[in-house]
Each structure stands twice: as structure tokens, then as C-alpha cells.
Amino acid sequence: MKNAMANGNLIVPSEDSVRPAQIDLQGHLGDGRPPEEEGVRLGQIVHSLRRQWLASIVLGVLLAVPLAIGAWMVQSPKYISSAYLRISASSSRLAFETAEQSGRNDFNVFKSTQKQLIVTPFVLNKAVAGEGIMELGILKDQENPIEWLQENLIVDFPGNAEILQVSLTSNDRMEAMKLVNAVIEAYQQEVIESEKLARAQRLDSLQKVYNESEINARKKRSDLRKLAETLGTSDKDTLSLAQQGLVQQYALVRSELAQVSFDLMRARGEMEFMMANQPDGAKKNAEVDAEVQLAQHEAPVADEAVEEELPEVPELMLQEAVVTDRLSMQLQAELDLIEAARFTMTDAAYKQHLDRNASAMASLKARMQERRDLLENLIQDRMIQERQEKKEKEKQQLQRQQLAGGLLQGDEDDPMGALKVRVGVLELQEKTLLEEVRNLDKEVRKFGQSSVEVEMMRTEIDGLDAIVQHLGTEIERTKVELRGTPRITLLSEAEPGVLTDRKRPMMITGLATVVGLLLPGGLLVLRDFQKKRLSDLPSTRDELGLEILGTIPKLPRGIVRKPKSIASDLGAFEDQVRDSSDSVAATILRRAVQRKCQVLLVSSAMPREGKSSLACHLSISLGKSGKKVCVVDFDLRRPSMHSIFARPVGPGVGEILAGECKLADAIQATDIPGVEFVPAGVEESSVTLGATSGQLDALFAQLRDAYDFIIVDAGPVLGSPSTRFLAQPEYVDGVIMSTFKDVSQASQVDDAKRVLTSFGAPILGTVLSGYSSGMYYSYSNRPKSQSGSAS
């Protein structure tokens, strides 16, 4: 047939479509679909929810109830109490606008100022100092009540209107009211009343300034009269004519003084020229230069006689020289390269490395020290040279000053006759004229200053009169406006607080309940999802990459422990079990036709994954097909097949491998036609030692000669090393991995597959137990035979 044939829940391909070369010993299909990449799939999440829904609900209820109660109890009701003040956009005036009112034009700035004034420390200190305020529970527990009020007091303009709202939230509605009222009262006393007092004080200040300005104006008028009497007139034109005559006289005297000064300067120039041309003057200049040169030659000899102390080189200067020296840095780099091995070697290896390079390191350190000493000597020489040059310059300058001073103290030349007489006369004239100029200058300055003072006094008097007039007007306006309405008024005091948000406690409690219900389920589903349990045929195929040989439906607990029931009476599960096990057996029989498949090892990744039940069902199906089958229990640590077949545990495999029993003595008959059984035995022998002694090879040889199929029930692959040894091609012809729905984890099965593959085990595929596809055909309504009715 070209079409595939259905057998139970397994689709068995026809002979025409079978290509044996595509199936390797490990059970991988050469033309099968590759496994999908790992990722979050909706199907796995659904299966995780299916497995964990009951535990999630139970734990969610257990957690949600205390969470909801705790959330409700923890939340304490919050009350808010508010007081309201009106802040006028502009100052109301009765009749006039004062200077103080004209300066308040920006309402936003005024509002911000009032908001800050309410929370300033001097207002809050006044508030908490009130009677009984510090005894309130809301402030008792605060380390710094002022800072707490600044953080929690809400001062705002709702809707950006002229209404200022001062609010406070607290657990006690009465305490919130008292504290807000205390703050408002302190604000009225410290700010509003202070502003009223400031306006009254301003009126007093204006009155004082008015009186002072009026007195000052009277004094200025008196001073002006006295100055006019001194000058002879206070008329502006008369003072101008008198000042012009005095200035003309002053100009004539200054002109004559200038001419005398010029003649005196010329006479002195002639006298200096005659003195400079005398031979004695040149001789004195030459002597000065000679003595300076002699001092310069003798200075080094004197300096050499003084023994200089070596200067101490600063460590920082030496370190800078070392860092900038190329040879020093090269030596340091070579030393660092040897020592850098400590980051890549163990302590012992690094110690040996240091021993091998000890001589090289010592040489490098010695060369570095020599270079350092050389640099230090060079720096010392440079410092000595700089100090000597500085001293030499200082000595030369001192010698020149001494020589010049000595020459200046020499004898002066004699006067030069008529030239000196002329100079003397001119000097006397210059002195007389200079004295006259000074006197006239004083008179001109004094007269001009008096004129200026007259004008300044007149200007000051005019200014003072204007100020006195303006102050008088402002005083009268202020007196009128003080009777007007204040800009800040109290609309309502704080009342007992009201609940801030009635819905919030219920919302928080509901949220805590939802979190309590969902959190356990979410954690359980996440944990189950991370384990990647096998849930269906597609996920098993994709996760493991193994051929699925068939499925075994999930049976009620206890049926697998009753061999007679397994053989003939499974009730409602009879058809499903028969079809599923027959489908696996059909696949094995078909493999046996294609290649040798006589010894089959049934194992699982971990315990309790249905391997023993699978071995039992497979042996029943093979036995019913007319084959002679032997089930060998090689799970020597935790044998279970003897319980399923209701036979004694020994003698068995353990005694055979130890050489204490023969195979014929260990074989036990079962109630299933064509199926015999070899138990695990009483003694737990080593499979490896049995292989070494030859008992294991002899056992499998005898079994192959006596039976058509040998079903080996081995221990879990990841928990039993003997199973890995038995799975080798030398002993078995194929390995069937038993997996169990909702129990087996893909990662563990995949690890078991890799372990078996590393031992060369011929993996045929896997059988998923506990899975029902709903495709089985039931025979529950067939008529019973005559013999069956008679019995």
C-alpha cells in the first residue's frame, strides 16, 4: 500500500514508503522535521496552567485573604482640613494711589511671596508656640516639627484665583483643624498685622523726613544769605564781572612767570654745558668704569674661595626627571613586564618565574638606581650654577652703587662768574612771581568756588522745596489710605477634616487581593514552564528530536500492579491499552524484519516515568503476537517488575552475575502466554563486574538463543550508571526511552539522550505514557462468545 496504515494512535508507514537508510542506530529520522528553536510558546503556557490551576487557586486564596486584611488594616483614614484667605489682585484705594501701592503691580509675584511667607520658619515657629499645639499627636512624633510642616503643609491657589487655600492631611481630623488654624493665626500676626504696622511706621518715617527736609531747607537759605554778605552781592551778573577782572590779572602774572622760567632754564643749560666739557669730568667717568671692571674681575675669585654646600634635590623634581627620562622608563617597562606574570600564573609558578629572572631583575634595578643617581647629580649641578649666577649679579649691582655714591660725594666745581650771578637773579625773580601767582590762584579759586556755591545752594534749596512739597502730599494721601480695606482678608477658618479619598482604601485592598490570587499561580506556572515538561506529541517531538514510537494511556493507580487484570480485564481501559501497546509492538516487529531488533532496553531519564509499565505492556503485546518473550529486570537498585508479575524477587540477575545461580533457575513463568520473567534478584551485583567476569555476555547469549524478544527493564539513565553500560550495542539492539506526560522534563530527557549517544546506544525512539489522543476504536459493545457466556 502506498498510503500509511493506522494502528492504534500510531501512524505506521507502508512498506513502500519505508527507507531504512534514513534511520540511524540512535533513532533519529534523517528526513524528519528539525526541532524548533527554544522560545515562549502559548501551548506550553496553557499546559502549565492546566497542571498548576488547582494549586494556584488554593495557594492564591490562602495568600489573598491575609493580604487583603493586612492592606485594609494598614491603611489608616486620611483627613484634610483647609482654611481660605482672599488675596486681592490689587490694593483697594479710597481716593489716592500712594507710592507703596504703585509698586505692587505683579499679582503673580505677590501670590508667590505670600505662599512662601506662610511656610517661613518665623511664621511656623509662632504657630507651634501656641497653646497646646506641641501637645498634638501629629507633632509629638516629629523630630523637627518645623521641617515636617514645611513638607506637609499645602499652600496653593485653586484655579489660579484670588483664593489662597492652606491645607493639612492627617489621621486625626481635629488635630489637622487646630494646626491649620494655628498657622493662619500666626500668619495674620506675623505678616498681615506686621504689614499694617509697617504702613503706620512708614507714615511716621515720612513725617520725620518731611520735618528734616524742611529744617535743611531753612538752613540752606541762611547759609546763602551769609555767603552773599561776604561777596558783597548775591546777584549772578555782578559776581560774573568781578570774577572776570581777577582772572585777567592772574593771566598776566602767569605769563611773566613763564618768561622768567624760560630764561633761567637757558642759563642753567649753558652752565651745565661748560661743566661737562671740562677734562676733570671725563677723568672721573673713566675712573668709575675702571673700578667697576676691576670689581667684576675680582668677584669670581672671591666666590671661588667660598665652599658651597650641595643643595638638596626635592623628591618631586627628581621623580619628574625620572618619568621624563627615556632610559629610566625603558628599564621600568622591562621590570614591569617580568612582574606582570603574577596576574596570569599561580603563586607557585610565579615564585619559580621570579627565581629564574632574579639576576635580570637585580641588574635592571641596579641600572635604574645608577640612572637615578646620575639625574640627581645633574639637577644639583644646575641648582648650584643658578645660585652662583644670582649672587654674581647681586654683587655687581652693589659695587656699582657704592662706586657711584663715592663719586657723588666729591668736591663740587667753583661758581662761574657772571653766569652764576645771572642764574641767581633769575631764581629770585622766579620765586617772587611764583608767590604772587599762588596768591592770585587762591583768590580766583575762592571767588569761583563762592560763585559755584551760591548757584549750588540755590539749586539745593529748590530741590528741598520740591521734596518737602512731595512729602507733604504723600503724607496726606497715606493718612487717607490707611483707613481703607486690607489686601489680605480671612474668608473662613479651618474646620474638622474630611476624608481625602474614599475609593483609595478599597482600590488598594482590591489590588492586594488580586496580587495575592495571581502571584502564587504566576510563580507556579513560571516554575513549571521553566522545567519544560512534556505535554503532547508535538512538543515531545520538537523538544527531544526523537521518533515517537507510540503512546500509552494513563491508567488508574493500581491497575499496573495486577498482572491478571493487565492480561485480560482492564475494564474501560482495555481497548486503549491493547491498541496502544500493540501499536508499539507492531513498530518493533516491523523493525525486527528490517534489521536485528531482538534485545530491547526500556529506560527513562528519571524515576517514575513509566518505564516498567511500558516494558510490561510491550511484553504482553509481543507475547500475544505469538512471540516468545522474556522480561529481564535489570533495575537492581529499585526492582519493581516482580511486584507487577506477582513473583518473588529472587533468585535473579544479581545472583546470575555473581555466579551463584544459572539462568534456567532464575526464569519464572507468568500468567501471560508466551511471556517469562527474570527478576532482579536479592543481591545487588555490579553490572560492570559481571561484564568483566563474562557472566553478562553469557547471560545475553543464552537469552538470545532461547527467546524471540528480550525486554530489559533498566534503571533511569541519569541515576543508574549500569544502564549506560547495558545500552551499548554489544548487549542490546535498541533503546526505547519512556517519557510520561506532565512528569518528564525535556532538559532531563535530552541529557539522558546525550549520555546514551556518547555510549553509542542505538536509540529507537520514545513512548509517551499517560497520553490519550482520543483516536482509539472501542470494542466494548462486541458480542461475547459461547464459551465466554458459559463461563
Salt bridges, closest charged atoms under 4 A:
ASP31 OD2 - ARG19 NH2 2.78
GLU36 OE2 - ARG33 NH2 3.34
GLU36 OE1 - ARG41 NH1 3.27
GLU38 OE1 - LYS532 NZ 3.31
GLU97 OE1 - ARG93 NH1 3.15
GLU100 OE2 - ARG104 NH2 3.52
GLU162 OE1 - ARG86 NE 3.40
GLU193 OE2 - LYS196 NZ 3.89
GLU214 OE2 - ARG218 NH2 3.13
ASP263 OD1 - ARG266 NH2 3.92
ASP303 OD1 - LYS395 NZ 2.23
GLU308 OE1 - ARG387 NH2 3.33
GLU308 OE2 - LYS391 NZ 3.65
GLU315 OE2 - ARG372 NH2 2.68
ASP325 OD2 - ARG371 NE 2.85
GLU427 OE2 - ARG268 NH2 2.71
ASP441 OD2 - ARG445 NE 2.73
GLU455 OE2 - ARG458 NH1 3.57
GLU460 OE1 - LYS220 NZ 2.93
ASP465 OD1 - ARG221 NH2 2.71
GLU474 OE2 - ARG202 NH2 3.02
ASP528 OD1 - ARG51 NH2 2.57
ASP528 OD2 - ARG533 NE 3.06
ASP536 OD2 - HIS47 NE2 3.17
ASP542 OD1 - ARG33 NE 3.90
ASP542 OD2 - ARG41 NH1 3.89
ASP542 OD1 - ARG541 NE 3.58
GLU543 OE2 - ARG41 NH2 2.68
GLU547 OE1 - ARG591 NH2 2.52
GLU574 OE2 - ARG578 NH2 2.39
ASP575 OD1 - ARG578 NH1 3.29
ASP635 OD2 - LYS611 NZ 3.20
ASP671 OD1 - ARG647 NH2 3.34
GLU684 OE2 - ARG637 NE 3.76
ASP713 OD1 - LYS611 NZ 3.17
ASP733 OD2 - ARG704 NH1 3.14
ASP742 OD2 - ARG50 NH1 2.72
ASP742 OD1 - ARG51 NH1 2.67
ASP750 OD1 - LYS753 NZ 3.67
ASP750 OD2 - ARG754 NH1 2.35
ASP751 OD1 - ARG754 NH2 2.27
